[in-house]
């Protein structure tokens, strides 16, 4: 049968139903195209002559040559009992070939001994002589990629099941053999995936040559050009897909126009704002204001380090919405943070004349019904809450602004539900102190409009961060005693509430008993997510009023808790937490004018990546540098999907954490922007190839990229 890119991979020679099923399950390879776009992660130069092979000592396992590539002729084909033998010859000598249990060897007998072939095979010894068993080869005259021999061996990521299917010893050879057949059979009919003008203007090689040389490089230069072509195409279509959504949003998604700011905003500035805004806050508010009067839907990310004043910006933005007859909501990931927002915003707006309510999972039914009623009739101006805000029963009369605090704590699909809270989507303001890789990557790509508060309020001292192993616990205790003697308070955070048989981590219950024994004269309490809301609220009230000196907690206090008198944050089993969590936890201290400390406690045995993560925390308290480091360590995430970190589904070779690929990304993005400036809807005949390729790449994906 005729083989093309859309052919089921099972129809390729050497694959079949069983291997195809494993390829589908393990690598998501279903078609010939999937196979060709499953790229090697490494290449090694492994082209030999037969004379070279005879120099190796095959009795020494360290010197064995597993799989080689040779170029020469095949002759003296002889059928033997249950096997077929032949001789392979190049300009330096000869070597026997052997195929066992070869059912159809007619193709061997039809080989023209004067034709040159490229051979791939594993060198073994038999009776002290070299031979190659079951090699695979192609006639160079029929090799559609080039007449130049490949001088590299390609290596592919695999799984244990694939190794069992192919045998670990021969996996790369067998997999490469399938790819070689795919190249030979399907590439000649493959259509170019980039317009001709894109290829010419960016000095790229063609698709056929790139795919062939990414798997079977014929020279170092061609390998380099092939990698460049593939990376360019990955970034190009990623950018086209993301940036055309931005163009469509700006062109088609009308936004509510907030022209007025006469009542609540002016009154708040004159009578209720207890401090002067920083220059960074003023600049950010001007950017937001510009969005709100543009007539286009705002989709803005507000980045600001812990304690930089994002909440005040969110409040003033909400007041602008209220001044124009719209409602606003603020969604937070935890009830503790939601209540913190309610407390701080209510305090700032006391007697201003706006109605603010709190909706969480623990809100009583009677109060919940009252909130629902107030929302639909329009008397409720700002609704603050947790995931409860996106429940179907929550209906606004006229939601104009949705603020998503600590946006990385919500799934993309959850955040998307806010879009449905009005017939016309509300303006979106996402906030994050430490953007996780997915959002940071989108920022690099330019899909989101971004505002940055890069200035902290005056008189804030940098938090001193220390990393102690468990055997340095006495030093931690000395710091605790010293700070409590000064009248300050302490947080101690644990990854678990109770002891786990599976995880060797510190837990809150044991920690509480130990703390009570170590500090019998101090007032100690604890808080965790399984406690009732009333209990948690009572504990936090006592901590804020200084009745509690040491508060033990899980990550329920990760965000939003504001107790300026707390000066020490101890994080037990710190190796368990990600950079974003560590930075957020550290941000619970240092909120006053006094020097504060963050102590990272960990076991001694740490992986290199974990040790690097803790080192980063001791080296900087800059949330933006930490976000960059998180991007380097974890990857950018799937940009058009709901995965928050890891490798993007549309990037195999590109690593946007690397400076080199970031530079390429900027260049490609600029080029894509020029295309969209001239042809926003990609209707030009020159761009038909782009539209066709986009449909192939993204037909099965719900496009979440418009959600920050």
C-alpha positions as CSV (number, residue, x, y, z in Angstrom):
1,X,0.0,0.0,0.0
2,X,1.0,3.6,-0.5
3,X,2.5,5.2,2.6
4,X,2.0,8.9,3.5
5,X,2.2,11.0,6.7
6,X,-1.4,10.2,7.7
7,X,-0.9,6.4,7.4
8,X,-1.4,4.3,10.5
9,X,2.1,3.5,11.8
10,X,1.2,-0.2,12.0
11,X,1.4,-0.5,8.2
12,X,5.1,0.4,8.2
13,X,7.5,-2.5,7.6
14,X,8.8,-3.9,10.9
15,X,6.0,-2.3,13.0
16,X,2.7,-4.3,12.8
17,X,-0.3,-4.3,15.3
18,X,1.6,-5.2,18.4
19,X,4.4,-2.7,18.2
20,X,1.9,0.0,17.0
21,X,-0.2,-0.5,20.1
22,X,2.8,-0.1,22.3
23,X,4.0,3.0,20.4
24,X,0.5,4.5,20.8
25,X,0.3,3.8,24.5
26,X,3.8,4.8,25.4
27,X,4.7,7.6,23.0
28,X,1.3,8.6,21.6
29,X,2.6,7.7,18.1
30,X,-0.3,6.7,15.9
31,X,0.7,7.8,12.4
32,X,3.8,8.0,10.2
33,X,3.8,11.8,10.9
34,X,3.8,11.2,14.6
35,X,6.8,8.9,14.2
36,X,8.7,11.4,12.0
37,X,8.1,14.2,14.5
38,X,9.3,12.2,17.4
39,X,12.8,13.6,17.4
40,X,16.0,12.1,18.8
41,X,17.3,13.7,22.0
42,X,21.0,13.0,21.1
43,X,23.2,12.2,18.2
44,X,26.6,10.5,18.3
45,X,29.0,10.2,15.4
46,X,29.1,6.5,14.6
47,X,30.2,6.0,11.0
48,X,32.9,3.5,10.5
49,X,34.8,1.7,7.8
50,X,35.2,-2.1,8.0
51,X,38.9,-1.6,8.6
52,X,38.0,0.6,11.7
53,X,35.9,-2.2,13.1
54,X,38.8,-4.7,13.1
55,X,40.7,-2.4,15.4
56,X,38.3,-3.0,18.3
57,X,38.8,-5.5,21.0
58,X,35.5,-7.2,21.2
59,X,36.6,-9.3,24.2
60,X,36.6,-6.1,26.2
61,X,33.0,-5.0,26.8
62,X,34.1,-1.3,27.3
63,X,35.3,-1.2,23.7
64,X,32.4,-2.9,22.0
65,X,30.7,-1.0,19.1
66,X,27.0,-1.6,19.4
67,X,25.4,-0.3,16.2
68,X,27.3,1.0,13.2
69,X,26.6,2.6,9.9
70,X,28.6,1.5,6.9
71,X,28.5,2.4,3.2
72,X,29.3,-0.2,0.5
73,X,27.9,-3.0,-1.6
74,X,26.2,-6.3,-0.9
75,X,27.0,-9.5,-2.8
76,X,27.4,-13.3,-2.4
77,X,23.9,-13.8,-1.1
78,X,23.5,-17.4,0.0
79,X,20.3,-19.1,1.4
80,X,21.3,-21.4,4.3
81,X,19.2,-23.5,6.7
82,X,16.9,-21.1,8.5
83,X,19.1,-18.2,7.7
84,X,20.5,-16.1,4.8
85,X,24.2,-15.0,4.5
86,X,25.8,-12.3,2.5
87,X,29.0,-10.3,2.2
88,X,29.2,-6.5,2.7
89,X,32.1,-4.7,1.2
90,X,33.5,-1.2,1.3
91,X,36.8,0.3,0.1
92,X,38.6,-1.1,3.2
93,X,37.5,-4.7,3.4
94,X,34.6,-7.1,3.8
95,X,32.4,-8.4,6.7
96,X,29.8,-11.2,6.7
97,X,26.1,-10.4,7.1
98,X,23.5,-12.8,8.6
99,X,19.7,-12.9,8.7
100,X,18.0,-15.6,10.8
101,X,14.5,-17.0,10.1
102,X,14.1,-14.8,7.1
103,X,10.7,-15.8,5.6
104,X,10.9,-13.7,2.4
105,X,14.5,-13.3,1.2
106,X,13.7,-12.7,-2.4
107,X,14.6,-9.1,-2.1
108,X,18.2,-10.1,-1.2
109,X,18.6,-12.1,-4.3
110,X,17.4,-9.2,-6.4
111,X,20.0,-6.9,-5.1
112,X,22.3,-5.4,-7.7
113,X,25.9,-5.9,-6.4
114,X,27.0,-2.7,-8.1
115,X,24.6,-0.5,-6.1
116,X,25.9,1.3,-3.1
117,X,23.9,1.0,0.2
118,X,23.9,2.5,3.6
119,X,23.9,-0.3,6.2
120,X,22.8,-0.1,9.9
121,X,23.6,-3.0,12.1
122,X,25.0,-4.4,15.3
123,X,28.6,-5.9,15.2
124,X,29.0,-9.2,16.9
125,X,31.6,-12.0,16.9
126,X,31.2,-15.6,15.9
127,X,34.1,-18.1,16.2
128,X,36.4,-15.1,16.7
129,X,35.3,-13.3,13.5
130,X,33.3,-10.2,13.1
131,X,29.8,-10.3,11.6
132,X,26.6,-8.2,11.5
133,X,23.4,-9.9,12.3
134,X,20.0,-8.8,10.8
135,X,21.2,-5.4,9.4
136,X,18.9,-2.9,7.8
137,X,20.0,-1.1,4.7
138,X,18.8,1.3,1.9
139,X,20.0,1.7,-1.7
140,X,21.6,5.1,-1.9
141,X,20.3,5.6,-5.4
142,X,16.7,5.3,-4.0
143,X,17.4,7.2,-0.8
144,X,15.3,10.3,-1.3
145,X,17.0,12.5,1.3
146,X,20.5,12.7,-0.1
147,X,23.3,10.6,-1.6
148,X,25.5,11.5,1.4
149,X,25.9,8.9,4.1
150,X,24.7,9.6,7.7
151,X,27.6,9.9,10.0
152,X,25.6,10.0,13.3
153,X,23.6,7.5,15.4
154,X,20.3,9.0,16.8
155,X,19.1,8.2,20.3
156,X,15.4,8.4,21.3
157,X,13.7,8.6,24.6
158,X,12.0,5.4,25.5
159,X,10.1,3.5,28.3
160,X,10.6,0.2,30.0
161,X,7.7,-1.3,28.0
162,X,9.2,-0.1,24.7
163,X,12.5,-1.6,25.7
164,X,10.8,-4.9,26.4
165,X,9.1,-4.8,23.0
166,X,12.2,-3.9,21.0
167,X,14.8,-5.2,23.4
168,X,16.8,-2.6,25.2
169,X,20.0,-3.6,23.5
170,X,18.7,-2.9,20.0
171,X,16.1,-0.2,20.7
172,X,17.8,2.7,19.1
173,X,18.6,0.6,16.0
174,X,15.1,-0.8,15.7
175,X,13.4,2.5,16.3
176,X,15.8,4.2,13.8
177,X,15.0,1.5,11.3
178,X,11.2,2.3,11.6
179,X,12.0,6.0,11.1
180,X,14.2,5.3,8.1
181,X,11.4,3.3,6.5
182,X,9.0,6.2,7.2
183,X,11.5,8.7,5.7
184,X,11.9,6.6,2.6
185,X,8.2,5.9,2.1
186,X,6.4,9.0,3.2
187,X,8.8,12.0,2.9
188,X,8.6,12.3,-0.9
189,X,4.9,12.9,-0.7
190,X,5.0,15.2,2.3
191,X,3.8,18.8,1.7
192,X,5.9,21.7,3.0
193,X,4.5,23.1,6.3
194,X,5.8,26.7,6.0
195,X,5.1,29.2,3.2
196,X,7.9,29.7,0.7
197,X,8.4,33.3,1.7
198,X,8.8,32.3,5.3
199,X,11.5,29.8,4.4
200,X,13.3,32.3,2.1
201,X,13.3,35.3,4.5
202,X,14.5,33.2,7.4
203,X,17.2,31.2,5.5
204,X,15.6,27.9,6.5
205,X,16.1,24.5,4.8
206,X,13.1,22.6,3.4
207,X,10.9,20.2,5.4
208,X,12.1,17.1,3.6
209,X,15.8,17.8,4.2
210,X,15.1,18.9,7.8
211,X,13.2,15.8,8.8
212,X,15.6,13.5,7.1
213,X,18.7,15.1,8.7
214,X,17.2,15.4,12.2
215,X,17.0,11.6,12.3
216,X,19.9,10.7,10.0
217,X,22.3,13.7,9.9
218,X,24.6,13.7,6.9
219,X,26.9,16.4,8.3
220,X,27.2,18.5,11.4
221,X,26.1,21.6,9.4
222,X,23.0,19.9,8.1
223,X,22.1,18.7,11.6
224,X,22.5,22.3,12.9
225,X,20.3,23.6,10.1
226,X,17.7,20.9,10.7
227,X,17.5,21.7,14.4
228,X,17.2,25.4,13.6
229,X,14.4,24.7,11.0
230,X,12.4,22.5,13.5
231,X,12.8,24.9,16.4
232,X,11.7,27.8,14.1
233,X,8.6,25.9,13.0
234,X,7.7,24.9,16.6
235,X,7.9,28.5,17.8
236,X,6.3,29.9,14.6
237,X,3.1,27.9,15.0
238,X,3.0,28.3,18.7
239,X,3.2,32.0,18.2
240,X,0.8,32.2,15.4
241,X,-1.7,30.2,17.4
242,X,-1.3,32.4,20.5
243,X,-0.9,35.8,18.9
244,X,-3.9,35.4,16.5
245,X,-6.0,34.7,19.6
246,X,-4.8,38.0,21.0
247,X,-5.6,39.7,17.7
248,X,-9.1,38.1,17.6
249,X,-9.7,39.1,21.2
250,X,-8.7,42.7,20.5
251,X,-10.7,42.7,17.2
252,X,-13.8,40.8,18.3
253,X,-14.1,40.7,22.1
254,X,-15.6,44.0,23.0
255,X,-15.0,45.1,26.6
256,X,-17.1,47.2,28.9
257,X,-16.1,50.8,28.8
258,X,-15.4,52.3,32.2
259,X,-15.2,56.0,31.5
260,X,-16.5,57.3,34.8
261,X,-14.4,57.6,38.0
262,X,-16.2,60.4,39.7
263,X,-17.7,58.9,42.9
264,X,-16.1,56.0,44.7
265,X,-12.6,56.3,43.2
266,X,-12.2,60.0,44.0
267,X,-13.7,59.7,47.4
268,X,-11.4,56.8,48.2
269,X,-8.3,58.7,47.2
270,X,-9.3,61.8,49.1
271,X,-10.6,60.3,52.4
272,X,-9.9,56.6,52.8
273,X,-6.4,55.8,51.3
274,X,-4.2,55.8,54.4
275,X,-0.9,55.9,52.5
276,X,0.6,57.2,49.3
277,X,0.8,54.9,46.4
278,X,4.2,54.0,45.1
279,X,5.3,55.2,41.7
280,X,5.0,51.6,40.4
281,X,1.4,51.3,41.7
282,X,0.5,54.5,40.0
283,X,2.0,53.4,36.7
284,X,0.1,50.0,36.8
285,X,-3.2,51.8,37.5
286,X,-2.7,54.0,34.5
287,X,-2.1,50.9,32.4
288,X,-5.3,49.2,33.7
289,X,-7.3,52.4,33.3
290,X,-6.2,52.6,29.7
291,X,-7.5,49.0,29.1
292,X,-10.8,49.8,30.9
293,X,-11.6,52.7,28.5
294,X,-10.4,51.1,25.3
295,X,-13.6,49.2,24.5
296,X,-11.6,45.9,24.3
297,X,-11.7,43.2,26.9
298,X,-8.8,43.5,29.4
299,X,-6.7,40.4,29.9
300,X,-3.9,41.7,32.1
301,X,-1.4,40.0,34.4
302,X,-0.3,42.0,37.4
303,X,3.0,40.8,38.7
304,X,4.2,42.1,42.0
305,X,6.4,40.6,44.7
306,X,5.0,39.6,48.0
307,X,3.8,42.7,49.9
308,X,4.1,45.1,46.9
309,X,0.5,46.3,47.1
310,X,-1.4,44.4,44.5
311,X,-4.5,44.3,46.6
312,X,-4.9,48.0,46.7
313,X,-4.5,48.1,42.9
314,X,-7.3,45.4,42.6
315,X,-9.5,47.4,45.0
316,X,-9.1,50.7,43.0
317,X,-9.8,48.8,39.7
318,X,-12.9,47.4,41.3
319,X,-14.1,50.8,42.4
320,X,-13.7,52.0,38.8
321,X,-16.1,49.2,37.8
322,X,-18.6,50.1,40.5
323,X,-18.4,53.8,39.5
324,X,-19.6,52.7,36.0
325,X,-22.5,50.6,37.3
326,X,-20.8,47.2,37.2
327,X,-20.0,44.6,39.8
328,X,-16.6,43.1,40.7
329,X,-15.3,39.9,42.2
330,X,-12.1,38.8,43.7
331,X,-11.3,35.1,43.6
332,X,-8.7,33.7,46.0
333,X,-7.4,30.1,46.3
334,X,-7.9,29.6,50.0
335,X,-10.5,30.7,52.6
336,X,-7.8,32.2,54.8
337,X,-6.7,34.5,51.9
338,X,-10.3,35.3,51.0
339,X,-11.1,36.3,54.5
340,X,-7.8,38.3,54.6
341,X,-9.0,40.2,51.5
342,X,-12.4,40.8,53.1
343,X,-10.8,42.2,56.3
344,X,-8.3,44.5,54.5
345,X,-10.6,45.8,51.9
346,X,-13.5,46.3,54.3
347,X,-11.1,48.3,56.5
348,X,-10.0,50.5,53.7
349,X,-13.5,51.1,52.4
350,X,-15.3,51.5,55.8
351,X,-18.0,54.2,55.4
352,X,-17.4,54.5,51.7
353,X,-20.8,53.1,51.0
354,X,-20.1,49.9,49.0
355,X,-21.5,46.5,49.8
356,X,-18.8,43.8,50.1
357,X,-19.5,40.1,50.9
358,X,-17.6,36.8,51.3
359,X,-18.6,33.5,49.7
360,X,-16.7,30.3,50.5
361,X,-17.5,26.6,50.7
362,X,-18.3,27.1,54.4
363,X,-20.8,29.9,53.9
364,X,-24.1,28.9,55.6
365,X,-27.1,28.3,53.3
366,X,-29.1,31.2,54.6
367,X,-26.2,33.6,54.1
368,X,-25.5,32.1,50.7
369,X,-29.1,32.7,49.5
370,X,-28.9,36.3,50.7
371,X,-25.6,36.7,48.7
372,X,-27.1,35.2,45.6
373,X,-30.1,37.5,45.9
374,X,-28.0,40.6,46.4
375,X,-25.8,39.7,43.4
376,X,-28.7,39.2,41.0
377,X,-30.5,42.4,42.1
378,X,-27.2,44.4,41.9
379,X,-27.0,45.7,45.5
380,X,-23.8,43.7,46.1
381,X,-20.8,45.6,44.7
382,X,-17.8,43.3,45.4
383,X,-18.0,39.6,46.0
384,X,-14.8,38.1,47.5
385,X,-14.5,34.3,47.7
386,X,-12.8,31.0,46.8
387,X,-13.8,28.5,44.1
388,X,-17.3,29.0,45.3
389,X,-17.5,32.0,43.0
390,X,-17.5,29.9,39.9
391,X,-20.4,27.7,40.9
392,X,-23.3,27.8,38.5
393,X,-25.6,29.1,41.2
394,X,-23.6,32.3,41.5
395,X,-25.2,34.8,39.0
396,X,-24.2,38.4,38.8
397,X,-26.5,41.2,37.6
398,X,-23.6,42.8,35.7
399,X,-20.1,41.5,36.4
400,X,-17.6,43.9,34.8
401,X,-14.3,43.0,36.5
402,X,-13.0,39.7,37.7
403,X,-9.8,39.7,39.8
404,X,-8.0,36.4,40.2
405,X,-5.5,36.5,43.0
406,X,-2.6,34.0,43.1
407,X,-3.9,32.9,39.7
408,X,-1.4,30.0,39.5
409,X,-3.4,28.2,42.3
410,X,-6.4,27.8,40.0
411,X,-6.7,25.5,37.0
412,X,-7.0,27.1,33.6
413,X,-10.5,25.7,33.1
414,X,-11.6,27.0,36.5
415,X,-10.5,30.5,35.6
416,X,-12.2,30.2,32.3
417,X,-15.6,29.8,34.1
418,X,-15.4,33.4,35.2
419,X,-15.8,34.4,31.5
420,X,-19.3,32.9,31.5
421,X,-20.5,35.1,34.4
422,X,-21.8,37.8,32.0
423,X,-23.1,37.7,28.5
424,X,-20.1,39.8,27.5
425,X,-17.0,38.5,29.2
426,X,-15.8,40.8,32.1
427,X,-12.4,42.4,32.2
428,X,-9.8,40.0,33.7
429,X,-7.1,41.1,36.1
430,X,-4.9,38.1,37.2
431,X,-2.4,38.7,40.0
432,X,0.6,36.7,41.1
433,X,3.5,37.3,43.4
434,X,5.5,34.5,41.8
435,X,4.3,33.6,38.4
436,X,4.6,29.9,37.8
437,X,6.3,28.7,34.5
438,X,3.2,28.5,32.4
439,X,2.3,32.2,33.0
440,X,5.8,33.4,32.8
441,X,6.2,31.6,29.5
442,X,3.1,33.2,28.2
443,X,4.5,36.6,29.3
444,X,7.7,35.9,27.4
445,X,5.5,35.1,24.4
446,X,3.6,38.4,24.6
447,X,0.1,36.9,24.7
448,X,-0.8,38.7,28.0
449,X,-0.8,42.3,28.6
450,X,1.5,42.6,31.6
451,X,1.9,45.1,34.4
452,X,4.7,45.0,37.0
453,X,4.9,46.4,40.4
454,X,8.6,46.4,40.8
455,X,8.8,48.6,43.9
456,X,8.1,47.7,47.5
457,X,6.7,50.1,50.1
458,X,9.4,52.1,52.0
459,X,11.2,50.8,55.1
460,X,11.0,47.1,54.2
461,X,14.1,45.1,55.0
462,X,15.2,42.1,52.9
463,X,14.3,38.8,54.6
464,X,17.4,36.8,55.6
465,X,17.0,33.2,54.4
466,X,19.0,30.3,55.9
467,X,19.1,26.7,54.9
468,X,19.8,24.3,57.8
469,X,20.0,20.5,57.8
470,X,18.1,18.7,60.5
471,X,21.3,18.4,62.6
472,X,21.4,22.2,62.9
473,X,18.0,22.4,64.7
474,X,19.6,24.0,67.8
475,X,20.6,27.1,65.7
476,X,16.9,27.4,64.6
477,X,15.8,27.3,68.2
478,X,18.2,30.0,69.2
479,X,16.8,32.3,66.5
480,X,13.2,31.6,67.7
481,X,14.1,32.4,71.3
482,X,15.9,35.6,70.3
483,X,12.9,36.9,68.2
484,X,10.3,36.0,70.8
485,X,12.4,37.8,73.5
486,X,12.1,40.9,71.2
487,X,8.3,40.5,71.3
488,X,8.0,39.0,67.8
489,X,6.1,35.9,66.7
490,X,7.0,32.7,64.8
491,X,5.5,30.6,62.0
492,X,6.4,26.9,61.6
493,X,5.1,25.2,58.4
494,X,4.8,21.5,57.8
495,X,4.1,19.6,54.6
496,X,1.8,17.1,56.4
497,X,-0.8,17.1,59.2
498,X,-0.1,13.6,60.3
499,X,2.7,11.1,60.0
500,X,2.8,9.1,56.7
501,X,4.0,5.6,56.3
502,X,5.0,6.4,52.7
503,X,6.6,9.8,53.1
504,X,9.6,10.5,55.3
505,X,8.6,14.1,56.1
506,X,8.0,16.2,59.2
507,X,4.4,16.5,60.2
508,X,2.3,19.0,62.2
509,X,1.1,16.7,65.0
510,X,4.6,15.5,65.9
511,X,5.9,19.0,65.5
512,X,3.4,20.4,67.9
513,X,4.3,17.9,70.6
514,X,8.0,18.6,70.1
515,X,7.5,22.4,70.1
516,X,5.5,22.2,73.4
517,X,8.4,20.2,75.0
518,X,11.1,22.5,73.6
519,X,9.4,25.8,74.5
520,X,7.2,25.0,77.5
521,X,6.9,28.7,78.5
522,X,5.6,29.9,75.1
523,X,2.0,30.0,73.8
524,X,1.9,27.6,70.9
525,X,-1.1,26.7,68.6
526,X,-1.7,25.2,65.2
527,X,-3.9,25.6,62.1
528,X,-4.5,23.4,59.1
529,X,-7.0,23.0,56.2
530,X,-9.1,20.3,57.8
531,X,-10.2,22.5,60.7
532,X,-13.6,24.2,60.6
533,X,-13.6,27.7,59.4
534,X,-14.7,29.1,62.8
535,X,-11.7,27.3,64.4
536,X,-9.2,28.7,61.8
537,X,-10.6,32.2,62.1
538,X,-10.4,32.1,65.9
539,X,-6.7,30.9,65.8
540,X,-5.7,33.6,63.3
541,X,-7.5,36.3,65.4
542,X,-5.5,35.2,68.4
543,X,-2.2,35.1,66.4
544,X,-2.9,38.6,65.1
545,X,-3.6,39.9,68.6
546,X,-0.3,38.3,69.8
547,X,-2.0,35.8,72.2
548,X,-0.2,33.1,70.3
549,X,3.6,33.3,70.0
550,X,4.4,30.3,67.8
551,X,1.9,29.2,65.1
552,X,2.3,25.8,63.5
553,X,0.6,25.4,60.2
554,X,0.3,23.6,56.9
555,X,0.5,25.6,53.7
556,X,-3.0,27.0,54.5
557,X,-1.2,30.2,55.4
558,X,0.9,30.3,52.2
559,X,-0.8,33.4,50.8
560,X,-2.6,36.4,52.1
561,X,-1.9,36.2,55.9
562,X,-0.7,39.6,57.0
563,X,0.8,39.7,60.6
564,X,3.5,42.4,60.6
565,X,4.7,41.3,64.1
566,X,5.7,37.8,62.8
567,X,9.5,37.9,62.1
568,X,10.5,34.2,61.6
569,X,9.2,31.6,59.1
570,X,10.5,28.1,59.7
571,X,9.7,25.6,56.9
572,X,10.1,22.0,57.8
573,X,11.0,19.4,55.1
574,X,11.6,22.4,52.8
575,X,12.8,20.0,50.1
576,X,9.1,19.0,49.7
577,X,8.0,22.5,48.5
578,X,8.4,24.1,45.1
579,X,10.0,27.5,44.6
580,X,6.7,29.3,44.3
581,X,5.4,27.9,47.6
582,X,8.7,28.6,49.4
583,X,8.7,32.2,48.2
584,X,5.0,32.7,49.2
585,X,5.6,31.2,52.6
586,X,8.6,33.4,53.1
587,X,6.4,36.3,52.3
588,X,4.4,35.9,55.4
589,X,7.2,37.5,57.3
590,X,9.1,40.7,56.6
591,X,5.9,42.7,56.5
592,X,7.0,45.1,59.2
593,X,10.0,47.4,59.6
594,X,12.0,44.9,61.7
595,X,14.5,42.4,60.3
596,X,12.9,39.0,59.5
597,X,14.2,35.5,58.9
598,X,13.2,32.5,56.8
599,X,14.7,29.1,57.8
600,X,14.6,26.2,55.5
601,X,14.9,22.9,57.3
602,X,15.7,19.8,55.3
603,X,17.2,16.3,55.4
604,X,20.8,15.9,54.4
605,X,20.3,13.7,51.4
606,X,19.0,16.0,48.6
607,X,18.9,15.6,44.8
608,X,20.9,18.1,42.8
609,X,17.7,19.8,41.5
610,X,16.3,20.1,45.1
611,X,19.6,21.5,46.4
612,X,19.6,24.0,43.6
613,X,16.1,25.1,44.5
614,X,17.0,25.7,48.2
615,X,20.2,27.5,47.2
616,X,18.2,29.9,45.0
617,X,16.0,30.7,48.0
618,X,19.0,31.7,50.1
619,X,20.5,33.8,47.3
620,X,17.6,36.1,46.5
621,X,14.2,37.2,47.7
622,X,13.3,38.8,44.4
623,X,10.1,37.0,43.1
624,X,11.0,37.7,39.5
625,X,14.4,36.1,39.7
626,X,12.8,33.1,41.5
627,X,10.2,32.8,38.7
628,X,13.0,32.8,36.1
629,X,14.8,30.0,38.1
630,X,11.5,28.1,38.3
631,X,11.2,28.3,34.5
632,X,14.7,26.9,34.2
633,X,14.1,24.0,36.6
634,X,10.5,23.0,35.7
635,X,9.9,24.1,32.1
636,X,7.2,26.4,30.7
637,X,4.1,24.2,30.7
638,X,1.6,23.4,28.0
639,X,0.7,26.8,26.7
640,X,-2.6,26.0,25.0
641,X,-3.7,23.5,27.6
642,X,-4.3,23.1,31.3
643,X,-0.9,21.8,32.4
644,X,0.9,24.3,34.5
645,X,4.5,23.1,34.1
646,X,6.5,20.6,32.2
647,X,7.2,20.4,28.5
648,X,4.7,22.2,26.1
649,X,2.9,19.8,23.9
650,X,4.0,21.7,20.8
651,X,7.7,22.0,21.8
652,X,10.0,19.0,21.3
653,X,13.3,20.6,20.5
654,X,12.7,24.2,21.7
655,X,13.7,25.0,25.3
656,X,12.5,28.6,26.1
657,X,14.4,28.5,29.4
658,X,17.6,28.6,27.4
659,X,18.9,32.1,26.4
660,X,19.6,31.0,22.9
661,X,16.0,29.7,22.3
662,X,14.6,32.8,24.0
663,X,16.5,34.9,21.5
664,X,15.1,32.8,18.7
665,X,11.6,33.1,20.2
666,X,11.8,36.9,20.2
667,X,12.9,36.9,16.5
668,X,10.2,34.6,15.5
669,X,7.5,36.5,17.5
670,X,8.5,39.7,15.7
671,X,8.3,38.0,12.4
672,X,4.8,36.5,13.3
673,X,3.6,39.9,14.4
674,X,4.5,41.4,11.0
675,X,2.5,38.6,9.3
676,X,-0.5,39.3,11.5
677,X,-0.2,43.0,11.0
678,X,-0.5,42.6,7.3
679,X,-3.0,39.7,7.4
680,X,-4.8,39.4,10.8
681,X,-7.2,36.7,9.7
682,X,-4.6,34.8,7.5
683,X,-6.8,35.1,4.4
684,X,-4.0,35.8,2.0
685,X,-3.3,33.0,-0.5
686,X,0.3,33.2,0.6
687,X,-0.8,32.0,4.1
688,X,-2.9,29.1,3.1
689,X,-0.1,26.7,4.2
690,X,-0.2,28.3,7.7
691,X,-4.0,27.9,8.0
692,X,-3.8,24.3,6.9
693,X,-1.0,23.5,9.3
694,X,-2.8,25.2,12.3
695,X,-5.8,23.0,11.7
696,X,-3.6,19.9,11.8
697,X,-1.8,20.9,14.9
698,X,-4.6,22.3,17.1
699,X,-7.7,20.5,15.9
700,X,-8.0,18.4,19.0
701,X,-7.2,21.1,21.5
702,X,-9.5,23.4,23.3
703,X,-7.7,26.8,23.2
704,X,-7.2,27.9,26.7
705,X,-4.5,30.4,25.7
706,X,-6.8,33.4,26.1
707,X,-7.1,32.6,29.8
708,X,-4.2,34.0,31.8
